[in-house]
Each structure stands twice: as C-alpha cells, then as structure tokens.
Amino acid sequence: MYSNEEMIVVAKMYYEMNLTQKEIAEKLSYSRPTISRIIDAAFKSGIIDVKINYSLNSVQELANKIKEKYKLKKVFVLPVYVDEVPLIQNDIGKAVAGVCVGNSGNLDEEVEKAIQDHDLTVAAVLSGNRNFEGRIHALVKANYLASPPLVIAFAIAGTMDIDLECEPLGRSASGKEVYLKDIWPSSEEIASLVDSTISSDLFLEAYESVFEGDERWQSLEYDDHPIFRWDDRSTYFKASPFFQAEIDEHQPGDIHKARVLLKVGDSITTDHISPVGHIPYESTAGQYLVEKDVGLANFNSYGSRRGNHEVLVRGTFAHPRLKNKLIDKTGGFTLHVPSGEEMDVYSAAMSYQRENTPLIILAGKEYGTGSARDWAAKGTYLLGVKAVIAESFERIHRSNLVMMGIVPLQFMPGENYESMNLTGLESYSIIGLDEPLSPFQNVKVEAIKPDGSRTSFQTVLRLDTRMEIELYLKKGVFQSILDQWEDR
C-alpha cells in the first residue's frame, strides 16, 4: 500500500522541454489512482519492468522537481503523449503511448511489414472513445474500449487472446503466476491514495493564471487591429470560404445528371469522412503542404489544421481504411466515371466541378456515425456533393448535412443500392425538390445506366422539420447568416 510519501506521476511529455517550474505543474498530471496502483503492484511483482526509454533528460528533471516540491519518496515517470515511446515492455509485447487523435507514431518496421504483407487484423486497447477503424494507427483495424486499468492489464499481458479473470498476466522473477486480481487495488486503497495526494490547492495553483499564458505566449507578436488580418502565408488559418457572397452557383431544387463520388457501405464514420489524425506525406493534403514549403516533421495533424479549409477539403474521405465500392483500393480513392480513371477523391471532385457535374454519395446504414464533426459535412460540401442517399443516417451528421445545404435522402425500408442493382456508374437525377417541400416527403430518384437503360425509385426526404427545409432553401446556415447581414 502507498505511504503518504509515495506517488506515481505521469508526465505529459512534449518535444519542447525548456520549461519553467510553473510550466512543470501545468504539464504534469496525476495518473488515475487505479492505474498507479496496478502499475506499481505489477512492477513490484516482477512481471513488468517500467522503463524510461527516451533521450529527453529534462523530463526526469521535471519529475525530480515534483518529487522535491511534494516531498515524495519515489516518483515513476511514465511516457504519455509522445510517438514511439514504450509505455510497458515485456517479453511478449509492447504498448505504445499515444494521444486521443490517434497519433501513436510508427510501429516497429518489421511489425508494420508483417501486417501489410499478410493482411493481418491487429488490435488496440484504449480508454478513450476513439475506437474508429484505423484511428489509433492506420494499420490497426480492431480497436477495443476498456477502462484505463484494463488497458494497462492488456499491455502487461501483451496479447488480446487472454481471459483476464482466469489466466495469469505473467510470471514473477521467481516463476510465480501473477493474476489481475493480485494487482487490482481495493476501493479503500484507492481512496487512501486520493486522500493523501490530491487537494484543492493543486487545482487552484494550476488554474489561477490559466489565461495569462507563459512567457512564450506573451511574447508572441500580434497585429493590434480590431479586425483580424489574414496572412496568406499561413498554412494553419485561411479565411473561411463559407462566408463568401456566392460560394456555390447551384440553387436548391432538382438535381440533374449527377455522378456518384463514392459508394460506401454501413457504419461509415465521421472519421472516415473527415479524419483528424496523421497527415501522410503522399496524401493530397500532404502534397499541398509540401508545395507550401512545410516539412514533413511539421505536417502536424488534420485536426490541428482545421482552420485551413484547403487542408481539410483535401483530407475529406482520405481515411486509409475507407472502402469505396467504385474501386478495389482501400483509402481515399475513387473512380472518375466519365474517364474511367482512378484517382484520389479530391482530384476527382475537382474534375467534376470543372465539368459542372453535381455529385451524390450512395451509402448503407448509419452513415455519419461516430463523433459529431462539423468538417465531415463542410468537407463534403466543398467537394461538390449535393445529396447523400443512404439506408439510414446518424442523427447529428444528418443535421450537419442539412446545415451545409446538402440533401439527405433515405432509401425506402428494405431497399438499398444493392437490391436495386445500382453500381454507382449511373447518372442520377433527383426529382421533386423544386416543389413546395414538407418533412419526410417522398422524392423520386432516376438513374440512367451506362447502357442507356433507366431505373427509378422513391426515397424519403430527411429534412425532418420546417426549419431544416428553410435552411436548405437558403443554401445552408452560412448563406442564411449572410442573408441576414445583407438585410440589416
């Protein structure tokens, strides 16, 4: 059991480690007590060897200052939030620390090669809610949610193929089998640890000057002007394209001779649509940054560059695990139907825009599931998509599509693109949007196949309220705001 002088400190490690003592307190956080106890118990049992395996010596200096400040007997520093740093390593496996957006860093080269060469399904265990396919790492297909201490337990075991209730996590130095129950702390132990280490003073000290920033923040140069002045050289912030007076010549109403940009299956998440993690060098967004003289080390993530629509639109549908049924590839690729050429989604969309061809998406069930992400709708809009026809929609994403002036249409119950033999190579017209609209009304869709034959089917208009209909007729929420400004 911990004494009052013992604590585990988890260091949120950053690459810029020239920190003041004040910054130390801000950048260090105390691990969940259960995690602390499990790691310590496992360490003492000899089934794991917690190592500080990195070259950032200043991290240990930070820990020493914390140890001195709080008069601690011992401090374990565990690497968190840094790419390619082992959290726990044993003879069986290794757990790699990462951040919630999925920038876990590279796996060992041999491991990555084996996964790709043999098309392996590998798994991750995480305590966050970002268990989308490929989110933790582009090659990791299966991601399982668990409580923080269970994440540590699986890391200790080094395998997913284990029953934690019946099978040992490992063996001690003496050969004794050690089970999860042997290192799992009691509620009393956790309460005692919290009582002896956590106080309101810790939070008061951390937050009393939270809005002042550090010396580097205060020393940043800025333009003292009432209106923000955009810097054309910036690759992080661009003026929003959505508040331009005319961002789209297309008027609400019937859609004619549309092409299918993507034909996707069930449970396409907002992460598939608009990923926020790592920007690959070879991606369209990566090449855009290269053209702007941004080095690979400074690419950062899609999420960090969401203030630049040029990056985000190029990242739309660029998820490495996206499966588009128009082609055999996995990833952000599609078929430019008129030419028959396979290309990345962004390039295909720009080709269609030059040809003045509206676009639609064919989808299965639960389209847009996952995190409520506005850019999943914004990026779709910027690609030129006018409608999404799906078997069902996730509630918030459907609403976001409407906010961008994109029409959500739902197949009739029991129908889908497979039951109607729709390949995605057809030319589509959506008829009935010129008429006075009402929520959940039927809308006719006509499809002309490559051989000239025609088929038609009814869909349900998923403009669920009168307000949504008004927003659609005003071409979305941004155009609606502009109209209000102009009326003043």
N, C-alpha and C positions, 0 to 999 in steps of 0.2 A: 504494500500500500504506500502511496506517496506520503512523504512528510510535508510539512508546511514549507520546506526549503527546496522542494523539488518541483520541476515543471518542465513540460516539453513545449518549446517554442517552434512554431512553423514559420519559416521565413518566406515571404513572398519575394522571390528573387527577381531582380531586374538587371539588365545589362549595364545600365548607368549606375554604378555603385559608389560614386563620390557623394555620399550623403552626409548631411548634418545629423547631430544627435536627435534633433526634433523630427527629422525625416525618418529616423530609425523607428521611432514609436509609431509613425503613421504607416510605415511599410511592413511592420511586423504584426501578425495577428496570432491569437492563441488558438491552437487546434481544438476541435471539438473534444471534450473530455474523454468520450468513449474511444475515439481514435488514439488519443495519447496513452490511455491505459493499455489498449490492445497492443500497440507497438512496443511499449515498454515491457509488457509481460512476455511478448514473443521474443524480444531482444534478450531478456533475462533467461528465457528457457533455452536459448541457444539455437532456435530453429531459423532465425534470420540474423543477418549481420547488416545493421543500418550503417551505410557509408556516406560520407560527404565526398562525392566523387566529381569534383569540378575545380576549376582554377581560380574562382572568384574568392580570393582570400578575405576580401573585405566583408563577405557575408559572415564569416566566422568572427570577424571583429565586431560586427553588429551584435551577434549573439553574446559575445563576451561583455559588451556594454549593458545589454539587457540583464545578463546574469548578475553583474555588479549592482545595477540600479535596484533590482528587486531582491538582492541578497539571496540568490538561488544557489542551491548546492550543485546542481548539474543542469545542463541545457543540451537537448538534442536538436540539431538543426536538420530539418528535412526539406529537400529542394522541391519547391512548388512553383508553377507558372513559368518554367523555363524549358525550352526544347531540348530533347535528347538527354535528359538527366535522369539516371535511375533513381526511383524512389525507394524500392526494395529489391534486392537482388539475392537470389539463392541459386542452388544447383539446377533447379528446374526451369525457372523463368524469370522474367523481369517485368516490372511495372514502370511505365514511363509517365512522369508527371505532365500535365497539360492544362490548358485553360478552357473555359466554357465554350468558346467559339470553335474549339477543335484544333487549335494549332499545336498538336502534340509533337511536332517535329518528325524527323525521319526514323523509321525502324532500321535495325541493322541491315546492311545491304544484302546479306545472304538471306535474311528472312523475307525481305521485300521480293527478292528474285524468286524464292520458292513459292510465295503466294501467287505471283504472276505466272510463273511457268506452269504451275499445276492447278491454277484457277481455284485456289483454296478459299473456303469460307472461314475466316478467322473472327474472333470475338474480342470485345472490350467490355469492361465493367465500369460503370461510372455512377457517381452520386448526384449528378446534375439532372437536367431534363432534356439534354441534347443528345438523345439516343437515335437520331436520324441515321439512315444508312450513309456510311462514308463520312460522317461528321467528325468523329474522333480522329480518324485517319482515312485518307482516300481509299486505302486497300482493305479497311476493316468493314465488313458487310454487316455483322451482327453486333448490336450494342445493347447491353442489358443494364437496367437500372437497379441499384441496390443502395442500402443505407451506407454512409461513409465507413463505418467499421467493417461492414461486409466487403466493401471494395478492398480494404486493407487485407482482409482474410483471404480473398481470392488471389491477391497479389502474393501473399505469403505462400499459398498453395502452388501458385504458378500454373494452374490449369482450371478450365471450366468443368472438366469431367470429374467432379467430386461432389459427394454428399457431405456437406459441412457438419451435419448432425452425427453422422456415423463414421466418417473417415478422418484420419489424422491430417492436420495441416503439414506436418513434417516430423522430424525426429530431432531430439536434443543431441548435444555433443556426446552424451552417454548412451545414445541409442533409444531413449525412451520416446514413445509416441506422444505427440502433443496435439490435443484436440482444441477446437474453437472454444468449447466450454471451459477449458483450462485457462484461457487467457481473457475470456469475456468478463468485464468488470461488473460488480453488483451495483445496484442503484445507489446504495449507501456510499460506495467508494467514489462514484461519480459526483454525488452531492458534496462529499467532503472535499474533493479536488476543486470544485467550483467555489465553494465557500472560502477555501484557503487561498485562492489565486485571483478571483475576479471581484472587482469592486467598482463602484460608480465613478471613482476618481480616474480610472483608466479611460473611460469614455469621455468624461469632462475634459481631460487633458488633450485627448485626440481631436475633439471637435470644437474646442473653444476658439480656435483660429483657423477653422477649416476653409473659410472663404478668403483668407489673406494670401494663401499660396506661399511657396518657398521663394528663395532668392532668385531662382531661375525664372519662375513665373513672373515675379515682379519686375524682372529686368527685360522682359520681352518688349520689343519695340511695337508700337501700335499707332494707328492713324487716328488722332483725336478729332473725329468728324462725326456729326450726328447721323450720317448715313454711311453704312458700310461700303467701302470701295473694293470692288473685286479685283484680285490680282490675276491677270491672265496666265501668269507663270505657275500658279498653284495647281498641283495635281490632287489636292485634297478638297478644295472648295471651288465650286463653279456656281454661277448664278442659275437658279432653278429654271428649267425650260418650261415648267408648267404654268408660269405666270406671264408668259408672252401672250400678246393680244390674240394672235392666231397661231396656235401650236399645231392645229390639225384642220385641214380643209374639209375633212369628212363631216357631214352633217348627220345627226341622228335620223334614223329611218331604215328602210330596207337596205340590205347589203347584197350586192350583186357580184358574181364571178370572183368569189373569194377562194383563196387557196389554203390548204392545211399546212401550218407551220410545224406542228407537232401532233403526233398521235400517241398518246400515253395511256398507261394502264391505271390500276387502282392505287389509291393512297399516295398520290404524288404530293409531296410535302412542300411547304413554302421554302424549305431548304433546298429542295430540288430546283425550285423555280428561281430563287434568289439566294445563293449560298453566301455566307458571311465569313467563311474561313480563308484558308491559304489561297493566294493568287498564283497559279502555276506560271512558270516562265513562258511556256509555249502557248498559253491561252490567249484569246483575243484581248482580254484586259491586260494581260502581262505584256503583250507586244505594244499595246497603246502606251504603257508606262515606259517601256524601252525607248519608244520614239520620243518621249518627253525627257529622255536622259535620266530616268530613275533606275538606279542599280538594283539588281536582284535582292540584295540584302535589305533594301529599303522599300520593297514592294508592300510590306505590311499585309493586311487582310482586306477582303471585300467590306467587311463591317466597318473597319476604320476609315474607309474611303467612301462611305455612303453619302458624303457631302459633295461628291463629284459624280454627276449622272453619267458622264462618259465612261467611267469605270463600271458603274453598276449596270448600265444597259448592256455592256459587253459581257457582264457576268451573268445576265439573266438566262436561265436554262443551261448554264455552263457547269452544272454539277457533274463530277466524274462518274457518278453511279446512275445518272439519268438514262432511262431506257426509252428511246423513241422508236416506235414500231415502223416508222417510214424507212429505217435503215437497220443494218445489222450491228452497227457500232454501239458501244456504251459511252456515254458522255454527252457533251454539249454540241451534238452534230445533228444535221437534218438533211432533207433532200429538197433541192430547188426543183420543184416538179416540172416546170416548162422546159428546163435544160437537161434534166435528169442528172444534174451534178450534185454530189455530196459535198457539203461544206459546213462550217460552224454555223450555229443558229443566228448569230448576229449578222454575219455576212449574207446569209440567205434572206433575212428580214430586210436588210438594206437594199438588196437586189429587188425584192418585191416592191419596196417603196419607190424605187426609181421607175418601176413599171406601173405605178399607181394601182397595185393589186392589194385589196384588203385581205386580211389574214384571219383565220379562225384556228382554234385548238379543239381536237377531239380527245375526250378523256373518259376514264372509268368512274369508279365510285370514290367518294371522299376527296375530290380534287381540292387541293389547297390546305390539307390537314397540317397540323403542327403549330409552330409559333405564329402568332399574329404579326405578320411582317409586311409593312406598307409597301416596301420596294418590290415585293412579289407581284403586286398589282401595277405599280408605277413602271417597272421594267417591262412588263407585258405590254403596257400601253405604248411605251416608246418604241417597241419593236413593230408596232403597227397592227396589233391584234384587235379586232373589233368585237369578237364574240368567242365565248368558250361554251362548247356543247359537252356536257358531262352527265353521267348517271346520277351523281349527287355531288354536293359541294360542302366543304367545311363552312360553317356559319360566318365567321369573321372574314375569311378570304372572299366569299361571295359578295359580302357587303363592300369590301375594298375594291373589287372589280367594278361594282356599280359606281362607287365614288370616282373612279377614273373614266367613267363613260363607256365601259366595256359591258356588253350584254351577256349575262349568264343564262344559258338555255339548258333545260334538263330533259333528257330522254324520257319518254313515257315509261311507266312501270313495266318491267320485263323486257324492255328494249335497250339496245346498245349498238355501238358501231359494228360489232361482230354479228349480231343477229340480223342486221340489215346489209351485211357484206360490203361495208364501206372500207375501202382500202386506204383512204387518205389521198389518193391520186386524183380524186374528182374535183370539179369546180362547183362551188356551193353558192346558192342564193338563199337569203333568209327573207321571207315574205310576211308582211303583216305589221312591221314596225312603223309604217307610215300612218297607220290608222290610230284613232284615239286608244290609248293603252289602258289596261287595267291589270292589277296584280294577278299573277298566276294564269293569265290567259294563254290559250294555245297559239303557237306561232309555227307557221309552215316552213320547212326547210326542203329545198330542191337540190339534188346532186346530179351533175352530168358526168358520167364515167368517161374514161379515155376513148372508149369505142363509140361514144355518142349516145348511148342509152341513158335514160333518165330514171331516177327514183325520187320519191318524195316521202316525207314523214312529218309527223307533228311533234312538237316539243312544248314544254311548259316554260313560259317566260318567268324567270326568277327575279323579277322586280317585285318585291314582296309587299311594298307599301306605296301609297301615293307619293310620299316624299322621295322615295327612290326613283319613281317614274319622273318626277320633276327634275331631279338631279341628272338623270340620264338625258332628258330632253335639253338640259342646259350644258351637255357635254362634260358633266362631271363637276366635282366640288371646286376645283381650281377655277374653271371657267365661270362657275356660279359666283365665286368671290369677286372675280374681275368685273363681272356684270354689275354687281352691287356697287363697286367702286365707281364705275362709269356713270351710274345713276345718281351719284351724290353731287 
